[in-house]
Amino acid sequence: MSRLPGWLADLGAGLTRMGERLDEHRSEVADDDVPVVVLPAPDSVPPPPAYAPAVAARPDPVAAIPWGMRVAAEAGWRLLVLAGTLWVLMRIISAVQLVVLAFVAALLVTAMLQPTVARLKKLGLPRGLATAVTAIAGFIIMGLVGWFVVWQVMDNLDNLSDRVRDGIEELKRWLLDSPFHVTEQQINDIAKNLSDTIGTNTEEITSAGLQGVTVMVEILTGILLAMFSTLFLLYDGKRIWHWVLKLVPAQAREGVAGAGPRAWRTLTAYVRGTVIVALIDAIFIGLGIYFLDVPMAVPLAVFIFLFAFIPLVGAVVSGALAVVVALVTQGVFTALMVLIVVLAVQQLEGHVLQPFILGRAVRVHPLAVVLAVAAGGLIAGIGGAVVAVPLVAVTNTVVGYLRAYGKEQTLRASPPPHGATAVEAEPRPAPAPPTPTPSPAPAVAGELPE
């Protein structure tokens, strides 16, 4: 046991010498500049070797798309959302088409009768009595006009049928003697084909008649809705307008309140001008066909007056109807004279009456008129064609005012330039600000004229 501590001392000394030799060996290796291999971190990627080809970095996908395509994509999805909204709106309008057309007709009638209510109020009549007198007188006049047209047509129907038969015989003789080389056998074949077509499609004609009964019921319903709407619009139009303004967000309420009266003035100017132009057309064309001894001159004049509310298309249809009646009853020469009268009056209307009477209030480009009438006719038939042009005129007025109002608001909100005088830095007022009206709701600017 006495040798054990000495053995342990020799072992410790040997381990010490071994550690010193290892340190010397490490220092020698460091002096010889031997490369030290460093293991990469687990998350890092080792660099490519020097002989590998250079690879360009991939750009950001957004930056790789051309600017024009990005703008088109941004505009495209917004247009899709807008188109979807319009499609849903049109579906809703189609579902309640009768109600919408009746209300629009009530707006047009109200725009025509409202000045009379204002005049009666100035004479001292209460608003309710003035509204009742105007509405009853207006509806009675419209009813009498409709009754007069039906009475004239029924009263002249027998005479007209006889003249139509005589006119067909005369037209047949004219075709036989004409240079078109039409034979009597060809004319008889055409008449036989027409008779066979009518006999074959008897069921379709009957169903069309039953459908006509349904249409008449819908027309009567629409007339009643339009009458009630007209009464309430004449009597309580201002309060209805204020209620509509409460539905508009507060930030846009002032602009909408200013655009409303301007839109109403445009609609009123359109209705008044169209009534005056239609009346002049009906009087002059009616006098022309009356002096040419065309039967049913007065009903034809009334039809010309009514069809004048359909821009462009109505004048062509009513004029063609007058020419056809003159052709089958009085012959080719009278039909040619009626055509000359219709064209002359329409030229007078297009170049003198409409620019002078309608003026700049409802100036719409002819292309917009054609497209609006076509679109309105495709969507809602004759009613859509009637309301298309006033709708475009009102929309044009509203958009123009809101654009000017937005620019004015931007100028008022922008800071004045450096060094501006007190007069130049003074805030600019909005264009023609309407006066606020007292109401229980928050004050809104602008109102429809009484």
Protein Blocks (a to p, Z undefined) as FASTA:
>chain_A
ZZmmmmmmmmmmmmmmmmmmmmmmmmmmmmnopacdddddfkbccdddfklccddddddf
klmpcfklmmmmmmmmmmmmmmmmmmmmmmmmmmmmmmmmmmmmmmmmmmmmmmmmmmmm
mnopafklmmmmmmmmmmmmmmmmmmmmmmmmmmmmmmmmmmmmmmmmmmmmmmmmpcno
pafklmmmmmmmmmmmmmmmmmmmmmmmmmmmmmmmmmmmmmmmmmmmmmmmmmmmmmmm
mmmmmmpcfklmmmmmmmmmmmmmmmmmmmmmmmmmmmmmmmmmmmmmmmnopghklmmm
mmmmmmmmpghjlmmmmmmmmmmmmmmmnojklmmmmmmmmmmmmmmmmmmmmmmmnmmm
lgccfklmmmmmmmmmmmnommlmmmmmmmmmmmmmmmmmmmmmmmmmmmmmpccdehia
fklmpccddehiacddddfbdcdediddZZ
